[in-house]
Amino acid sequence: MSEHLLVDRSEAVLTLSMHRPDKKNALTRDMYSAMAEAINAAQSDDSLRAVIIQGDESCFTSGNDVADFIDVPPAGPNSPVYEFLKAICHASKPLIAAVNGPAVGVGTTMLLHCDLVYVADNAKLKMPFVNLGLCPEAGSSFLLPRLLGHLRAAELLLLGETISGQRAAEIGLANHALPAGTPVHEAARAAALRIAQLPPGSIQLSKKLLKQGVTKVAEEVMDREGDYFADLLKGPEAREALSAFIQKRKPAFA
C-alpha cells in the first residue's frame, strides 16, 4: 500500500482516501497500484458491500503527478494507471465518489466508472487532455458522449472546460451537488451504508445489468485510447505542453 492512500474498512464499507495534500493529491504510480489492489481485493471480500473513493476537504485530486508521469510514462496494460482503470471498470460492487475541490484529468474520468457521485459546490471538474497535447483516457471518449451527448462531451474534451460541482450535477456527471457546509464525505458514506443494508446479490446483479454492453466496449476504447495516449506522450506537442507546465509558462505550439 502507498503511504499516500488512507484505507478504512468499517461497517461493510471500504473507503480509499487519496492523501497527498502538499501535492493536491496528485496521483503517483504507487497510489494507482495501491488503489487497484484494494479495489480488486474488495470484489472477493464478502464482508465489504461498497467502495468509496475520496480526497480531502479541499481537493479530490489534481490528476497525474506530472514529474512521476514524465519520468516513467504509462506503457501498456500492466502499468499502474491502467491497472487502476481496469479495476474501476470491472468492479462488481458499487463505487461511490465524494468530490471536493479540483478533480483534474483522471480525477474526472474515474467518476464515469462510479455508480454514485457526490460533489461539493466548490468542486472543479476538468479534463485538460488537449491542453497537454494528449487525448482522452479511461474510456472517456466513449463514456462521456454516451452520458452527456456529443455536444456537451465535445465542450469538455475539446475545449478542456472547467465546470463547477453544480454544473456537473445539472448535466448528469454527478448525482448531487451539496451546498457549502454540507460534508460530501458524509453524503457518500450515508449512501454506502444504505447499500450495505441491502441484499448484496441483488445489488451486484443490478449493477451488472446497468452496465451490460458498456463495460466491454469501455475496456476496448480504453485500450485504444491508451495506445494513442502513449504515442502522443512521446510527441512534440505533449513535450512542449508538459515542459511549459513545469516551467510555469504558456506553451508555444507551432
WOTANOR-V389518 format. One record per backbone hydrogen bond with DSSP energy under -0.5 kcal/mol. NH is the residue of the N-H (numbers start at 1). CO is the residue of the C=O. Records with the same first field share a line. If there is no record, write none. Layout:
NH = CO, CO
This chain:
5 = 2
6 = 17
8 = 15
10 = 8, 13
13 = 10
14 = 50
15 = 8, 13
16 = 14, 52
17 = 6, 15
18 = 16, 54
19 = 4
23 = 20
24 = 21
25 = 20
26 = 23
27 = 63
32 = 28
33 = 29
34 = 30
35 = 31
36 = 32
37 = 33
38 = 34
39 = 35
40 = 36
41 = 37
42 = 38
43 = 39, 40
44 = 40, 41
45 = 42
46 = 44
48 = 45
49 = 12
50 = 12
51 = 94
52 = 14
53 = 96
54 = 16
55 = 98
56 = 59
60 = 100, 102
61 = 102
62 = 24
65 = 27
66 = 64
69 = 65
70 = 66
71 = 67
72 = 68
73 = 70
79 = 76
83 = 79
84 = 80
85 = 81
86 = 82
87 = 83
88 = 84
89 = 85
90 = 86
91 = 87
94 = 49
96 = 51
97 = 116
98 = 53
99 = 118
100 = 98
102 = 58
103 = 124
104 = 61
105 = 126
107 = 104
108 = 105
109 = 105
110 = 106
111 = 108
112 = 108, 109
113 = 110
114 = 111
115 = 95
116 = 95
118 = 97
119 = 176
120 = 99
121 = 178
123 = 120
124 = 101
125 = 163
126 = 103
127 = 161
129 = 127
130 = 157
132 = 128, 129
133 = 130
134 = 129
140 = 137
142 = 139
143 = 139
144 = 140
146 = 142
147 = 143
148 = 144
149 = 145
153 = 149
154 = 150
155 = 151
156 = 152
157 = 153
158 = 154
159 = 154, 155
161 = 155
163 = 125
165 = 121, 123
168 = 164
169 = 165
170 = 166
171 = 167
172 = 168
173 = 168
174 = 168
175 = 117
176 = 117
178 = 119, 176
182 = 179
183 = 181
187 = 183
188 = 184
189 = 185
190 = 186
191 = 187
192 = 188
193 = 189
194 = 190
195 = 191
196 = 192
197 = 193, 194
198 = 195
203 = 199
204 = 200
205 = 201
206 = 202
207 = 203
208 = 204
209 = 205
210 = 206
211 = 207
212 = 209
214 = 211
215 = 211
218 = 214
219 = 215
220 = 216
221 = 217
222 = 218
223 = 219
224 = 220
225 = 221
226 = 222
227 = 223
228 = 224
229 = 225
230 = 226
231 = 227
232 = 228
233 = 229
234 = 230, 231
235 = 232
238 = 232
239 = 235
240 = 236
241 = 237
242 = 238
243 = 239
244 = 240
245 = 241
246 = 242
247 = 243
248 = 244, 245
249 = 244
253 = 251
254 = 252
